[in-house]
Amino acid sequence: MTTTTISPARHRSLGDHTWQDQAVCQSTEYNPVDPEIFFPEPDETDKITAAKSLCGQCPVRRTCLDAALEGGDTDGIRGGMTEEERGPLHEKLTHRLDYNRVSATIAGRDVHLTKAERRAVVHAAYRHGVTERRLAWLLKITEEHAQKLYRETRRALVHRDLEPAMRTALPPETDGEHLGRDDFGTAA
């Protein structure tokens, strides 16, 4: 029986470039790599294939892609993707919500976060009873700002708990039409 080991996600810390030492594209005496293959012209399919082949073997491919996206790097092949392939990811980056990154932040790692991930960190920290001081340290904000974020989270959770009750208490809008059996779902 074979077993597969999946290594945990390695999220890049702020200002951390040590991951580059593990990259397959780093040229060494025993592994000479021409950096030009990572900057091909659109019609140079051989270079694109060779670069993607190297990226496919790289242990820090995901970290490389994250660094390219977070840094706004639009040139060359990074993380196994061409400029054109990364384009849609650049546009969607602000909406990324990776719970592994949220968990890593709660655990104390200094991870690049999107706005959606920052909101998730606040919500998770609130649910887990993380102090305002710790939240401030995790997000690199003031304690006053952390208090404000917790107040907003508390308010949103209370509002969410009240919202379904308010919906069921209000009569359905009929616009003068006669309600039929199908208007009430499966319980009728």
Buried (B, 14 or more C-beta within 10 A) or exposed (E): EEEEEEEEBBBBBEEBEEBEEEBBBEEEEEEEBEEEBBEBEEEBEEBBEBBBEBBEEBEBBBBBBBBBBBEEBEEBBBBBBBBEEBEEBBEEBEEBEBEEBBBBBBEEBBBBBBEBBBBBBBBBBBEEEBEBEBBBBBBEBEBEBBBEBBEEBEEEEEEEEEEEEEEEEEEEEEEEEEEEEEEEEEEE
